[in-house]
């Protein structure tokens, strides 16, 4: 499963709020599994089965990890491949995943909190 780590500084609560805000602003519904992880979804699985690439379903899992150096890693997982919608669907899912990762990085960069990301 593809994932990207975004390394930031700040309090755990600030990072939680920023992630939820960013994913909501990108059109995702956010469900927290616990204080450290959750799932963001956009679209409908059923519509994706019927409409293919025209009705794309996106799913991202995320984790917030406190690191020993007091920084925080936000791990964003690309949880769906998009292949239900064929090659176009897979392309759209990958493109959307990369856009969301960049949006998260841009948010933390604008706040002066971004320390980097892996993979870059």
N, C-alpha and C positions, 0 to 999 in steps of 0.2 A: 504494500500500500504506500503510495507516494505521500510524503509529508514535508513540511518546511518548518523549521524552528526560527522564531523571531525573538531576538534577545533584547530585553528592555530593562529599564530601571524604573522604580516606583513602588508604591505599595500594592499588595496583592489585590485589595479592593479596587484601587484605581484601574488596575489592569483588567479585572473582571468587568467593570463598568464599561471600559473602553472597547473591549472585545464585543460585549453584548450590543453596544451602541453601533459599532461599525457593521456588524453582521445584520442587524435590523435595518440600518440605512441602505445596505446592499440588497434588501428585499428578502432576507432569510428569516424564518421563524427559529427562535433559539429555545432549546430545551436543555436545562442543566440536569445532568445525572447526579452531580454532587457539587461541592464548592470548587472543585478542581477540573471538572470536565463536563462536556456536553455535546450536543449535536445541533447543527444548523441545517435546515432544509428549505428548499424553495421549489415550488411547483408540485405536481401530483404524479405519483408513480403510475396510477391508473391511466391518466391522460397520456403519460409518456408511452405506455404500452400501446395505446390506440393511435396516438398522433406521431409517435416516433420523434424525430428531430424537431418537429414543429412544436411539440409540447414538452420541452426539456425539463427533467427533474434533476435537481442538484442536491447533494448531501455532503456536508463537511463535518467531521468530528474535530473536536479541539480539546486540548489539555493546557492547563496553566501549571508550570513546574517552578517551584522555588529552588534556586541554585545555591550552592555553598557560598558563593561570593556575594550573596544578598541580591543578586539580580534575578530576573524572572525570564523564563522561556515560555513563549506561547507556541505550542505545536499545533499546526493546522494540517489535517489529513484530508486528502482527496478520497472520499469514501465511495464514490460511484465512478464508473468508467465512462458512462454515457453510451456504451455500445448497443444498448437497447434501441437507440435512435440511429444506429449505423455509424459509418465513419464521420458523418456530419455531426451527429450527436456526441461522439467521443471528442471531436475537435472543440465543440462548444463547451463541453464540461471542462476540458483542460484549459481553455481560454478563460472561462469564468473563474476557475480556481486560481489561476495566475493573477487575474484582476483583483480578486479578494485579498490574496496575499499582499499584493502591492498596495492596496488601500490600507490594510492594517499597518504596513511599514510606513506609509506616508503619514498616517495619523500619529504614530509614535515619533516619527521624525519631526513633524510640525510642533510637537510638544517638547522636543529636545530630549526624548527618552530612549530613542532607538540606539542600540549598541551594535546591531548587525543582524544578519540572517544566514541560515545554512539550510539548504544549499542557496548560494548567492544568486 
